[in-house]
Amino acid sequence: MESTGKIISFVKRILSQWPSKGTLKIYALGSTLAMLGVVGGLKCHKIHRNIVMLGKKLFLKSFHKQSRYLQESNF
């Protein structure tokens, strides 16, 4: 909670000053990069989840194949 208070006071101090043109460009660039990071992270999470599900399917398929082989060969 202490860090949240520090962030809020920092933002209030920054917003109380009139930003220059360069500062606005930096803010816009930072905001854009942050949003791209969020979108990229969500997309990567979805891709990772699909890869994990595919791996599970392949593992289960090979496990069932091996268990059928073991049953047929009377091990």
C-alpha positions as CSV (number, residue, x, y, z in Angstrom):
1,M,0.0,0.0,0.0
2,E,2.9,2.3,0.7
3,S,4.2,1.9,-2.9
4,T,0.7,2.7,-4.3
5,G,0.6,5.9,-2.3
6,K,4.1,6.8,-3.7
7,I,2.9,6.1,-7.2
8,I,-0.3,8.2,-6.8
9,S,1.7,11.2,-5.3
10,F,4.2,10.9,-8.2
11,V,1.4,10.9,-10.8
12,K,-0.3,13.9,-9.1
13,R,3.0,15.8,-9.1
14,I,3.7,15.0,-12.7
15,L,0.1,16.0,-13.8
16,S,0.2,19.3,-11.9
17,Q,3.1,20.5,-14.1
18,W,2.4,21.5,-17.7
19,P,4.3,18.8,-19.8
20,S,6.5,19.9,-22.6
21,K,6.1,18.5,-26.2
22,G,9.0,16.1,-25.6
23,T,7.5,14.8,-22.4
24,L,4.1,14.2,-24.1
25,K,5.9,12.2,-26.8
26,I,7.7,10.1,-24.1
27,Y,4.4,9.5,-22.3
28,A,2.7,8.5,-25.6
29,L,5.6,6.1,-26.5
30,G,5.6,4.6,-23.1
31,S,1.8,4.1,-23.1
32,T,1.9,2.5,-26.5
33,L,4.8,0.1,-25.6
34,A,2.9,-0.8,-22.4
35,M,-0.2,-1.7,-24.3
36,L,1.7,-3.7,-26.9
37,G,3.3,-5.6,-24.1
38,V,0.0,-6.4,-22.5
39,V,-1.5,-7.6,-25.9
40,G,1.7,-9.5,-26.7
41,G,1.6,-11.2,-23.3
42,L,-2.0,-12.2,-23.7
43,K,-1.3,-13.6,-27.1
44,C,1.8,-15.5,-26.0
45,H,-0.2,-16.9,-23.1
46,K,-2.9,-18.2,-25.5
47,I,-0.2,-19.8,-27.8
48,H,1.5,-21.3,-24.8
49,R,-1.7,-22.8,-23.5
50,N,-2.4,-24.3,-26.9
51,I,1.1,-25.9,-27.1
52,V,0.6,-27.4,-23.6
53,M,-2.7,-28.8,-24.6
54,L,-1.2,-30.3,-27.8
55,G,1.6,-31.8,-25.7
56,K,-0.9,-33.4,-23.3
57,K,-2.8,-34.9,-26.2
58,L,0.3,-36.3,-27.8
59,F,1.5,-37.7,-24.5
60,L,-1.9,-39.4,-23.7
61,K,-2.0,-40.8,-27.3
62,S,1.4,-42.3,-27.0
63,F,0.6,-43.6,-23.4
64,H,-2.5,-45.3,-24.6
65,K,-0.7,-46.8,-27.6
66,Q,2.0,-48.1,-25.3
67,S,-0.5,-49.6,-22.8
68,R,-2.3,-51.3,-25.7
69,Y,1.0,-52.8,-26.9
70,L,1.8,-54.0,-23.4
71,Q,-1.7,-55.6,-23.0
72,E,-1.4,-57.4,-26.4
73,S,2.1,-58.7,-25.6
74,N,0.9,-60.0,-22.1
75,F,3.4,-58.0,-20.0
